[in-house]
Each structure stands twice: as C-alpha cells, then as structure tokens.
C-alpha cells in the first residue's frame, strides 16, 4: 500500500492516482496530429500507440493512434478520436492525464527510483527516528535532486542521495535521513 495518509488525506492507498503527462498544443497537418508538450519522464510508456489518456476534468478518453518525436520535450500525437485537423484543433490547451496504480514505480527497475508524487507528503525522520518535517516537493537540478522538506523553522533542501537519505519507506510513509544530514536541518548561526 502506497502512502496516502500524508500525501493525499482523502484517498486510500488503493485508489488510482491521476497523473499529468502532457499538454496539447497546436494541430499539425491535416490528419489530426497535435503537438504535445511532455510532462512525463516516460513518454514511451504513456504515449505508446494504444495508450488511453483523458483530458483533465473530462470523462472522454483519447486513444493514441500514432506518435513521433517533434523536438526534445515535445511529440506529435494523433488520437483515434480526433481523425482530422478540426477535431485536433478542439484539443488545443487540454491537459492530458492518466490514472495509475499508486504503487506503480518508474520503469527501469531501479529500487531507489521514485515518482515525485510518491515522495511528496512523506514524513521526514532524522537519524534517531524523530519526525522533523514533511517532504513538500522534489526539486530537480542537473547534478542531483533535492527534497524540499517543510520543518517548523521553514523549508530545508536536502540532496536526495543515499548518503543523506538512506531509507525511503513508502508503506510506512517515511523518509529517514542519516546523521550526516542533521546539519542541513538547522539554521546557520548569524554572523
């Protein structure tokens, strides 16, 4: 069971999670292709031909018919339900979402890889096991990711590396820090 009590109090661990995977841009060509700005690290999974997506806030479904890369971060996608340019133009600006199992892990099989949604809301424990805050967000930088931890003293950024964050337990809803991370939670003394 994935963490739901801290990340989203209104949901149980078995409820599907709605995840944003792209935003529809302009129509391209006459056959109904649209440019899609990606909001997923796994476009090959989320936009594979036959994949079913929805427009946020609507119950209608869109089935991927074809897909091709436009430029990095953008695809040209044709949906079965939008067979021509007019239908494709009506999709412009729509946010594309998929429902996923809350326990789904990123493809690739790395046991230390998580989706941001799985980390947000986790309780942060220090090396001794005392609760020191909550993961508010995950900040992606070129060299490494950071956990933005909300503490009583304000937000603290903790590099999300195994030396500082040796244990993530989705079932318990916790992230445990090593003793080496203790100094990152404290305010710097004013000079």
TORPA-4810 file (N, C-alpha, C, O; in nm, 3 decimals):
<nodes>
NODE_1_0.085_-0.118_0.000_0.000_0.000_0.000_0.089_0.124_0.000_0.178_0.135_0.084_X
NODE_2_0.068_0.214_-0.091_0.147_0.337_-0.100_0.096_0.437_0.002_-0.013_0.422_0.058_X
NODE_3_0.175_0.537_0.026_0.140_0.640_0.123_0.026_0.724_0.069_0.036_0.781_-0.040_X
NODE_4_-0.079_0.732_0.144_-0.189_0.817_0.105_-0.227_0.909_0.218_-0.276_1.020_0.194_X
NODE_5_-0.204_0.865_0.340_-0.250_0.944_0.454_-0.179_1.077_0.464_-0.240_1.175_0.508_X
NODE_6_-0.052_1.085_0.424_0.017_1.212_0.433_0.013_1.288_0.301_0.001_1.410_0.301_X
NODE_7_0.022_1.217_0.190_0.029_1.283_0.061_-0.107_1.335_0.016_-0.116_1.444_-0.042_X
NODE_8_-0.213_1.259_0.041_-0.346_1.298_-0.003_-0.447_1.237_0.095_-0.491_1.124_0.075_X
NODE_9_-0.484_1.311_0.199_-0.565_1.256_0.307_-0.701_1.202_0.263_-0.759_1.120_0.334_X
NODE_10_-0.753_1.244_0.149_-0.885_1.200_0.106_-0.885_1.072_0.027_-0.990_1.033_-0.025_X
NODE_11_-0.773_1.006_0.015_-0.762_0.892_-0.073_-0.706_0.774_0.004_-0.622_0.790_0.092_X
NODE_12_-0.753_0.654_-0.029_-0.695_0.535_0.032_-0.580_0.489_-0.055_-0.563_0.534_-0.169_X
NODE_13_-0.500_0.398_-0.002_-0.381_0.352_-0.073_-0.409_0.277_-0.201_-0.320_0.260_-0.284_X
NODE_14_-0.534_0.230_-0.220_-0.566_0.152_-0.339_-0.628_0.235_-0.451_-0.641_0.186_-0.563_X
NODE_15_-0.667_0.359_-0.422_-0.729_0.443_-0.524_-0.628_0.480_-0.632_-0.513_0.510_-0.601_X
NODE_16_-0.670_0.479_-0.759_-0.579_0.524_-0.866_-0.542_0.671_-0.847_-0.618_0.749_-0.789_X
NODE_17_-0.425_0.707_-0.897_-0.376_0.843_-0.889_-0.381_0.901_-1.030_-0.338_0.837_-1.125_X
NODE_18_-0.433_1.023_-1.042_-0.437_1.090_-1.172_-0.307_1.168_-1.190_-0.271_1.251_-1.106_X
NODE_19_-0.236_1.139_-1.300_-0.105_1.198_-1.325_-0.108_1.275_-1.457_-0.154_1.223_-1.558_X
NODE_20_-0.059_1.399_-1.456_-0.049_1.480_-1.577_0.068_1.430_-1.660_0.179_1.415_-1.609_X
NODE_21_0.044_1.403_-1.789_0.151_1.352_-1.876_0.182_1.445_-1.993_0.285_1.427_-2.059_X
NODE_22_0.096_1.543_-2.021_0.123_1.634_-2.132_0.018_1.741_-2.146_-0.090_1.735_-2.086_X
NODE_23_0.052_1.840_-2.229_-0.042_1.948_-2.261_-0.050_1.958_-2.413_0.053_1.966_-2.480_X
NODE_24_-0.171_1.957_-2.465_-0.191_1.959_-2.610_-0.167_2.100_-2.662_-0.219_2.198_-2.610_X
NODE_25_-0.085_2.107_-2.768_-0.057_2.233_-2.834_-0.134_2.243_-2.966_-0.246_2.195_-2.977_X
NODE_26_-0.072_2.304_-3.062_-0.138_2.329_-3.192_-0.150_2.202_-3.276_-0.074_2.107_-3.261_X
NODE_27_-0.250_2.206_-3.364_-0.266_2.098_-3.461_-0.152_2.107_-3.562_-0.101_2.215_-3.590_X
NODE_28_-0.112_1.992_-3.615_-0.002_1.987_-3.711_-0.045_1.901_-3.829_-0.061_1.780_-3.815_X
NODE_29_-0.063_1.961_-3.942_-0.104_1.887_-4.061_-0.254_1.873_-4.069_-0.328_1.928_-3.988_X
NODE_30_-0.297_1.796_-4.169_-0.441_1.781_-4.195_-0.501_1.655_-4.135_-0.623_1.643_-4.127_X
NODE_31_-0.416_1.560_-4.093_-0.468_1.430_-4.048_-0.497_1.422_-3.899_-0.531_1.315_-3.850_X
NODE_32_-0.486_1.532_-3.826_-0.523_1.531_-3.685_-0.409_1.521_-3.587_-0.433_1.504_-3.467_X
NODE_33_-0.286_1.532_-3.633_-0.173_1.530_-3.539_-0.177_1.658_-3.455_-0.214_1.765_-3.503_X
NODE_34_-0.138_1.645_-3.328_-0.124_1.761_-3.240_0.014_1.756_-3.176_0.069_1.648_-3.153_X
NODE_35_0.068_1.873_-3.148_0.192_1.881_-3.072_0.154_1.863_-2.925_0.057_1.922_-2.877_X
NODE_36_0.231_1.782_-2.853_0.207_1.760_-2.711_0.335_1.794_-2.636_0.441_1.737_-2.662_X
NODE_37_0.323_1.890_-2.543_0.436_1.925_-2.456_0.437_1.825_-2.341_0.339_1.814_-2.267_X
NODE_38_0.546_1.753_-2.327_0.554_1.643_-2.232_0.562_1.691_-2.087_0.625_1.792_-2.056_X
NODE_39_0.496_1.616_-2.001_0.501_1.636_-1.856_0.528_1.501_-1.788_0.487_1.479_-1.674_X
NODE_40_0.598_1.413_-1.858_0.630_1.282_-1.807_0.773_1.245_-1.845_0.824_1.288_-1.949_X
NODE_41_0.837_1.166_-1.759_0.971_1.116_-1.789_0.964_0.988_-1.871_1.068_0.937_-1.915_X
NODE_42_0.845_0.935_-1.891_0.828_0.809_-1.962_0.732_0.822_-2.080_0.628_0.757_-2.083_X
NODE_43_0.768_0.906_-2.180_0.676_0.923_-2.293_0.656_0.794_-2.372_0.550_0.773_-2.431_X
NODE_44_0.758_0.706_-2.373_0.745_0.581_-2.446_0.641_0.489_-2.384_0.587_0.402_-2.452_X
NODE_45_0.612_0.507_-2.256_0.509_0.428_-2.188_0.374_0.498_-2.199_0.275_0.436_-2.238_X
NODE_46_0.369_0.626_-2.166_0.242_0.699_-2.158_0.181_0.728_-2.295_0.059_0.739_-2.307_X
NODE_47_0.266_0.741_-2.400_0.215_0.775_-2.533_0.237_0.663_-2.635_0.241_0.690_-2.755_X
NODE_48_0.251_0.542_-2.589_0.264_0.429_-2.681_0.133_0.411_-2.758_0.026_0.431_-2.700_X
NODE_49_0.139_0.375_-2.887_0.015_0.351_-2.961_-0.075_0.253_-2.885_-0.031_0.147_-2.839_X
NODE_50_-0.202_0.291_-2.874_-0.299_0.212_-2.799_-0.320_0.260_-2.656_-0.417_0.221_-2.592_X
NODE_51_-0.231_0.346_-2.606_-0.247_0.400_-2.471_-0.371_0.488_-2.466_-0.404_0.557_-2.562_X
NODE_52_-0.438_0.485_-2.352_-0.560_0.564_-2.334_-0.533_0.674_-2.232_-0.487_0.648_-2.120_X
NODE_53_-0.562_0.797_-2.273_-0.546_0.914_-2.186_-0.680_0.983_-2.175_-0.775_0.952_-2.247_X
NODE_54_-0.688_1.078_-2.083_-0.807_1.161_-2.069_-0.766_1.306_-2.065_-0.651_1.339_-2.035_X
NODE_55_-0.861_1.392_-2.096_-0.840_1.536_-2.078_-0.882_1.568_-1.936_-0.990_1.528_-1.892_X
NODE_56_-0.797_1.639_-1.862_-0.825_1.672_-1.723_-0.962_1.735_-1.709_-0.996_1.828_-1.783_X
NODE_57_-1.040_1.685_-1.614_-1.173_1.740_-1.588_-1.282_1.685_-1.677_-1.399_1.719_-1.658_X
NODE_58_-1.247_1.603_-1.775_-1.347_1.544_-1.865_-1.343_1.392_-1.853_-1.241_1.334_-1.816_X
NODE_59_-1.455_1.329_-1.885_-1.458_1.183_-1.879_-1.424_1.118_-2.012_-1.400_0.998_-2.019_X
NODE_60_-1.420_1.197_-2.120_-1.391_1.140_-2.251_-1.248_1.087_-2.256_-1.160_1.138_-2.186_X
NODE_61_-1.226_0.986_-2.337_-1.097_0.920_-2.348_-1.035_0.949_-2.483_-1.105_0.970_-2.582_X
NODE_62_-0.904_0.949_-2.486_-0.828_0.965_-2.609_-0.733_0.848_-2.623_-0.654_0.820_-2.532_X
NODE_63_-0.740_0.779_-2.736_-0.654_0.664_-2.761_-0.545_0.705_-2.859_-0.574_0.757_-2.966_X
NODE_64_-0.419_0.682_-2.822_-0.306_0.718_-2.907_-0.305_0.627_-3.030_-0.298_0.505_-3.018_X
NODE_65_-0.313_0.689_-3.148_-0.307_0.614_-3.274_-0.162_0.607_-3.324_-0.111_0.499_-3.353_X
NODE_66_-0.097_0.723_-3.333_0.043_0.728_-3.376_0.115_0.834_-3.294_0.055_0.925_-3.238_X
NODE_67_0.247_0.820_-3.289_0.329_0.915_-3.216_0.465_0.924_-3.285_0.518_0.825_-3.334_X
NODE_68_0.518_1.045_-3.287_0.654_1.066_-3.339_0.713_1.185_-3.267_0.642_1.276_-3.225_X
NODE_69_0.846_1.182_-3.253_0.914_1.290_-3.182_0.918_1.415_-3.270_0.945_1.407_-3.390_X
NODE_70_0.891_1.528_-3.208_0.899_1.657_-3.279_1.036_1.718_-3.248_1.123_1.723_-3.334_X
NODE_71_1.053_1.762_-3.128_1.179_1.815_-3.074_1.188_1.761_-2.932_1.088_1.712_-2.879_X
NODE_72_1.303_1.769_-2.868_1.309_1.720_-2.730_1.202_1.786_-2.642_1.186_1.908_-2.642_X
NODE_73_1.129_1.702_-2.569_1.024_1.752_-2.481_0.889_1.770_-2.548_0.794_1.817_-2.484_X
NODE_74_0.880_1.734_-2.676_0.755_1.752_-2.749_0.737_1.638_-2.848_0.831_1.595_-2.914_X
NODE_75_0.613_1.590_-2.857_0.578_1.484_-2.951_0.468_1.532_-3.043_0.394_1.625_-3.010_X
NODE_76_0.457_1.468_-3.159_0.339_1.482_-3.243_0.258_1.355_-3.221_0.307_1.244_-3.243_X
NODE_77_0.134_1.372_-3.179_0.048_1.259_-3.147_-0.081_1.270_-3.226_-0.137_1.379_-3.241_X
NODE_78_-0.128_1.157_-3.276_-0.260_1.151_-3.339_-0.346_1.060_-3.253_-0.305_0.949_-3.217_X
NODE_79_-0.466_1.107_-3.219_-0.559_1.029_-3.138_-0.668_0.971_-3.227_-0.713_1.037_-3.321_X
NODE_80_-0.711_0.850_-3.199_-0.817_0.784_-3.274_-0.942_0.871_-3.276_-1.010_0.880_-3.379_X
NODE_81_-0.972_0.936_-3.165_-1.094_1.016_-3.151_-1.085_1.154_-3.217_-1.184_1.227_-3.218_X
NODE_82_-0.971_1.190_-3.270_-0.953_1.320_-3.339_-0.894_1.292_-3.477_-0.775_1.313_-3.498_X
NODE_83_-0.975_1.245_-3.571_-0.925_1.197_-3.700_-0.888_1.305_-3.803_-0.834_1.273_-3.908_X
NODE_84_-0.917_1.432_-3.773_-0.885_1.536_-3.871_-0.840_1.663_-3.798_-0.844_1.671_-3.675_X
NODE_85_-0.799_1.760_-3.877_-0.745_1.884_-3.819_-0.846_1.957_-3.731_-0.810_2.008_-3.625_X
NODE_86_-0.972_1.961_-3.772_-1.074_2.031_-3.692_-1.089_1.969_-3.553_-1.097_2.041_-3.454_X
NODE_87_-1.092_1.838_-3.548_-1.104_1.769_-3.419_-0.978_1.792_-3.335_-0.985_1.809_-3.214_X
NODE_88_-0.862_1.791_-3.402_-0.736_1.813_-3.332_-0.728_1.955_-3.275_-0.681_1.974_-3.163_X
NODE_89_-0.775_2.054_-3.350_-0.773_2.193_-3.302_-0.858_2.210_-3.177_-0.827_2.294_-3.092_X
NODE_90_-0.964_2.132_-3.165_-1.052_2.141_-3.048_-0.982_2.093_-2.920_-1.028_2.122_-2.809_X
NODE_91_-0.872_2.020_-2.934_-0.800_1.968_-2.818_-0.695_2.066_-2.765_-0.643_2.048_-2.655_X
NODE_92_-0.664_2.170_-2.841_-0.557_2.262_-2.802_-0.579_2.317_-2.661_-0.688_2.362_-2.626_X
NODE_93_-0.472_2.313_-2.582_-0.476_2.364_-2.446_-0.520_2.263_-2.341_-0.512_2.291_-2.221_X
NODE_94_-0.567_2.148_-2.383_-0.613_2.046_-2.289_-0.495_1.982_-2.216_-0.389_1.960_-2.275_X
NODE_95_-0.515_1.954_-2.090_-0.415_1.884_-2.009_-0.446_1.736_-2.014_-0.558_1.694_-1.982_X
NODE_96_-0.347_1.656_-2.055_-0.366_1.511_-2.069_-0.325_1.441_-1.940_-0.218_1.468_-1.885_X
NODE_97_-0.410_1.350_-1.893_-0.384_1.277_-1.770_-0.406_1.127_-1.792_-0.476_1.086_-1.884_X
NODE_98_-0.343_1.048_-1.705_-0.367_0.904_-1.700_-0.390_0.867_-1.554_-0.340_0.933_-1.463_X
NODE_99_-0.465_0.761_-1.533_-0.483_0.706_-1.399_-0.383_0.593_-1.382_-0.374_0.504_-1.466_X
NODE_100_-0.309_0.598_-1.273_-0.208_0.496_-1.248_-0.227_0.435_-1.110_-0.284_0.497_-1.020_X
NODE_101_-0.180_0.315_-1.095_-0.181_0.246_-0.967_-0.088_0.323_-0.872_0.024_0.356_-0.912_X
NODE_102_-0.130_0.351_-0.750_-0.044_0.429_-0.659_0.088_0.360_-0.627_0.184_0.426_-0.588_X
NODE_103_0.095_0.229_-0.643_0.218_0.155_-0.616_0.309_0.145_-0.737_0.419_0.091_-0.727_X
NODE_104_0.265_0.195_-0.853_0.347_0.187_-0.974_0.479_0.258_-0.953_0.483_0.368_-0.898_X
NODE_105_0.586_0.195_-0.996_0.721_0.251_-0.984_0.771_0.284_-1.124_0.722_0.228_-1.222_X
NODE_106_0.868_0.374_-1.135_0.923_0.409_-1.265_0.979_0.285_-1.337_1.032_0.194_-1.273_X
NODE_107_0.965_0.284_-1.468_1.020_0.172_-1.544_1.171_0.175_-1.535_1.231_0.280_-1.512_X
NODE_108_1.232_0.063_-1.552_1.377_0.054_-1.542_1.421_-0.033_-1.427_1.534_-0.082_-1.426_X
NODE_109_1.334_-0.054_-1.328_1.362_-0.146_-1.221_1.459_-0.100_-1.114_1.497_-0.182_-1.029_X
NODE_110_1.501_0.026_-1.112_1.590_0.075_-1.008_1.510_0.087_-0.878_1.415_0.164_-0.872_X
NODE_111_1.548_0.011_-0.774_1.471_0.013_-0.648_1.481_0.146_-0.574_1.404_0.170_-0.481_X
NODE_112_1.573_0.233_-0.613_1.588_0.363_-0.546_1.531_0.477_-0.630_1.565_0.593_-0.607_X
NODE_113_1.445_0.445_-0.726_1.385_0.548_-0.809_1.237_0.558_-0.775_1.167_0.457_-0.764_X
NODE_114_1.190_0.683_-0.760_1.052_0.708_-0.721_0.994_0.818_-0.807_1.066_0.902_-0.861_X
NODE_115_0.862_0.818_-0.818_0.793_0.931_-0.878_0.784_1.041_-0.772_0.776_1.013_-0.653_X
NODE_116_0.785_1.165_-0.817_0.772_1.278_-0.724_0.646_1.264_-0.638_0.649_1.291_-0.518_X
NODE_117_0.536_1.222_-0.700_0.409_1.210_-0.629_0.417_1.111_-0.513_0.342_1.123_-0.416_X
NODE_118_0.509_1.014_-0.521_0.523_0.917_-0.414_0.601_0.975_-0.295_0.586_0.928_-0.183_X
NODE_119_0.683_1.075_-0.321_0.766_1.133_-0.215_0.698_1.250_-0.145_0.718_1.271_-0.026_X
NODE_120_0.617_1.327_-0.220_0.550_1.442_-0.159_0.460_1.395_-0.046_0.382_1.301_-0.061_X
NODE_121_0.471_1.462_0.068_0.386_1.430_0.181_0.444_1.327_0.276_0.386_1.303_0.382_X
NODE_122_0.557_1.263_0.241_0.616_1.167_0.332_0.669_1.237_0.456_0.719_1.350_0.448_X
NODE_123_0.658_1.172_0.571_0.713_1.224_0.695_0.864_1.205_0.690_0.913_1.100_0.649_X
NODE_124_0.939_1.307_0.732_1.084_1.303_0.732_1.132_1.277_0.874_1.097_1.350_0.967_X
NODE_125_1.212_1.172_0.889_1.266_1.134_1.020_1.415_1.163_1.021_1.484_1.144_0.921_X
NODE_126_1.466_1.208_1.137_1.611_1.226_1.148_1.675_1.089_1.174_1.605_0.988_1.176_X
NODE_127_1.805_1.085_1.194_1.877_0.958_1.211_1.829_0.880_1.333_1.838_0.757_1.335_X
NODE_128_1.779_0.950_1.434_1.731_0.882_1.555_1.586_0.835_1.543_1.537_0.765_1.631_X
NODE_129_1.518_0.874_1.435_1.379_0.833_1.414_1.277_0.937_1.455_1.157_0.911_1.446_X
NODE_130_1.320_1.053_1.500_1.227_1.160_1.538_1.178_1.232_1.411_1.255_1.259_1.319_X
NODE_131_1.049_1.263_1.410_0.992_1.333_1.294_1.038_1.478_1.295_1.027_1.548_1.396_X
NODE_132_1.091_1.525_1.180_1.143_1.661_1.171_1.071_1.745_1.064_1.096_1.865_1.054_X
NODE_133_0.983_1.683_0.986_0.912_1.759_0.884_0.843_1.669_0.783_0.829_1.549_0.804_X
NODE_134_0.801_1.732_0.674_0.734_1.662_0.563_0.801_1.699_0.433_0.850_1.811_0.416_X
NODE_135_0.804_1.604_0.339_0.854_1.634_0.205_0.746_1.717_0.135_0.636_1.668_0.109_X
NODE_136_0.778_1.842_0.104_0.684_1.930_0.037_0.691_1.919_-0.114_0.591_1.932_-0.184_X
NODE_137_0.813_1.894_-0.164_0.830_1.885_-0.309_0.965_1.821_-0.339_1.047_1.800_-0.250_X
NODE_138_0.986_1.790_-0.466_1.113_1.739_-0.515_1.163_1.840_-0.618_1.092_1.873_-0.713_X
NODE_139_1.285_1.889_-0.597_1.344_1.988_-0.686_1.447_1.917_-0.774_1.539_1.852_-0.724_X
NODE_140_1.429_1.928_-0.905_1.519_1.861_-0.999_1.623_1.959_-1.049_1.590_2.061_-1.111_X
NODE_141_1.749_1.928_-1.023_1.862_2.008_-1.071_1.947_1.921_-1.162_1.935_1.798_-1.158_X
NODE_142_2.033_1.980_-1.244_2.114_1.899_-1.335_2.203_1.796_-1.265_2.219_1.685_-1.315_X
NODE_143_2.260_1.832_-1.151_2.353_1.741_-1.085_2.286_1.640_-0.993_2.334_1.528_-0.979_X
NODE_144_2.175_1.678_-0.930_2.105_1.588_-0.838_1.969_1.646_-0.804_1.941_1.763_-0.830_X
NODE_145_1.885_1.562_-0.745_1.754_1.606_-0.699_1.763_1.645_-0.553_1.849_1.595_-0.479_X
NODE_146_1.674_1.735_-0.511_1.668_1.780_-0.373_1.528_1.754_-0.318_1.430_1.769_-0.390_X
NODE_147_1.520_1.716_-0.193_1.392_1.708_-0.125_1.370_1.841_-0.055_1.454_1.884_0.025_X
NODE_148_1.259_1.907_-0.084_1.222_2.030_-0.014_1.142_1.987_0.108_1.026_1.946_0.097_X
NODE_149_1.205_1.996_0.225_1.145_1.948_0.349_1.088_2.067_0.425_1.159_2.163_0.453_X
NODE_150_0.960_2.059_0.458_0.894_2.162_0.536_0.911_2.127_0.684_0.862_2.025_0.730_X
NODE_151_0.981_2.214_0.757_1.005_2.194_0.901_0.939_2.309_0.976_0.887_2.402_0.915_X
NODE_152_0.942_2.302_1.109_0.888_2.411_1.190_0.964_2.541_1.165_0.906_2.650_1.177_X
NODE_153_1.092_2.532_1.132_1.176_2.650_1.109_1.169_2.700_0.964_1.231_2.801_0.931_X
NODE_154_1.095_2.631_0.878_1.084_2.670_0.737_1.130_2.557_0.646_1.153_2.445_0.690_X
NODE_155_1.142_2.590_0.518_1.180_2.488_0.420_1.330_2.465_0.421_1.409_2.560_0.428_X
NODE_156_1.370_2.339_0.415_1.510_2.299_0.407_1.526_2.209_0.286_1.441_2.125_0.258_X
NODE_157_1.637_2.227_0.214_1.665_2.146_0.096_1.769_2.040_0.131_1.878_2.071_0.179_X
NODE_158_1.732_1.916_0.107_1.819_1.802_0.137_1.852_1.732_0.006_1.761_1.687_-0.063_X
NODE_159_1.980_1.721_-0.030_2.015_1.645_-0.151_1.962_1.502_-0.140_1.984_1.435_-0.039_X
NODE_160_1.893_1.457_-0.242_1.831_1.324_-0.242_1.933_1.223_-0.293_1.923_1.171_-0.404_X
NODE_161_2.031_1.195_-0.209_2.137_1.098_-0.237_2.140_0.999_-0.122_2.103_1.032_-0.010_X
NODE_162_2.184_0.877_-0.149_2.177_0.771_-0.049_2.261_0.798_0.076_2.229_0.746_0.183_X
NODE_163_2.367_0.877_0.066_2.447_0.910_0.185_2.368_0.995_0.285_2.390_0.986_0.405_X
NODE_164_2.276_1.077_0.235_2.198_1.165_0.322_2.056_1.114_0.347_1.997_1.140_0.452_X
NODE_165_2.002_1.041_0.250_1.867_0.985_0.261_1.879_0.835_0.233_1.849_0.789_0.123_X
NODE_166_1.923_0.760_0.333_1.948_0.617_0.309_1.825_0.529_0.305_1.832_0.415_0.258_X
NODE_167_1.710_0.579_0.353_1.594_0.490_0.362_1.465_0.564_0.324_1.431_0.668_0.382_X
NODE_168_1.393_0.508_0.227_1.260_0.556_0.189_1.166_0.438_0.208_1.188_0.332_0.150_X
NODE_169_1.061_0.456_0.286_0.963_0.350_0.310_0.825_0.403_0.272_0.759_0.469_0.352_X
NODE_170_0.784_0.372_0.150_0.655_0.421_0.102_0.540_0.364_0.184_0.441_0.433_0.208_X
NODE_171_0.552_0.240_0.226_0.444_0.177_0.303_0.426_0.243_0.440_0.314_0.260_0.487_X
NODE_172_0.536_0.279_0.503_0.529_0.346_0.634_0.505_0.496_0.619_0.467_0.563_0.715_X
NODE_173_0.528_0.549_0.499_0.510_0.693_0.475_0.624_0.777_0.528_0.603_0.890_0.572_X
NODE_174_0.746_0.722_0.524_0.859_0.794_0.582_0.981_0.797_0.491_1.001_0.710_0.405_X
NODE_175_1.061_0.899_0.513_1.195_0.913_0.457_1.285_0.933_0.577_1.261_1.022_0.658_X
NODE_176_1.390_0.852_0.591_1.479_0.868_0.704_1.612_0.925_0.657_1.670_0.878_0.559_X
NODE_177_1.659_1.025_0.730_1.785_1.091_0.699_1.898_1.026_0.779_1.875_0.966_0.884_X
NODE_178_2.019_1.039_0.727_2.136_0.992_0.801_2.182_1.102_0.897_2.136_1.216_0.888_X
NODE_179_2.272_1.067_0.987_2.326_1.166_1.081_2.399_1.277_1.005_2.405_1.391_1.053_X
NODE_180_2.454_1.245_0.888_2.525_1.345_0.809_2.433_1.458_0.761_2.481_1.566_0.728_X
NODE_181_2.301_1.433_0.756_2.206_1.534_0.709_2.158_1.626_0.821_2.092_1.726_0.793_X
NODE_182_2.190_1.595_0.946_2.141_1.675_1.058_2.171_1.824_1.044_2.085_1.907_1.070_X
NODE_183_2.291_1.857_1.003_2.330_1.997_0.990_2.250_2.073_0.885_2.239_2.195_0.892_X
NODE_184_2.192_2.001_0.788_2.114_2.066_0.683_1.976_2.109_0.732_1.909_2.188_0.667_X
NODE_185_1.935_2.058_0.847_1.804_2.093_0.902_1.810_2.213_0.995_1.707_2.271_1.030_X
NODE_186_1.931_2.250_1.037_1.949_2.357_1.133_1.969_2.492_1.065_2.019_2.498_0.953_X
NODE_187_1.930_2.599_1.134_1.956_2.733_1.085_2.104_2.765_1.102_2.165_2.728_1.203_X
NODE_188_2.161_2.832_1.005_2.301_2.875_1.016_2.309_2.988_1.118_2.222_3.076_1.121_X
NODE_189_2.410_2.986_1.202_2.428_3.092_1.303_2.455_3.223_1.232_2.533_3.228_1.137_X
NODE_190_2.391_3.328_1.277_2.412_3.459_1.216_2.546_3.516_1.259_2.585_3.504_1.375_X
NODE_191_2.616_3.576_1.167_2.749_3.632_1.197_2.739_3.770_1.254_2.841_3.832_1.285_X
</nodes>
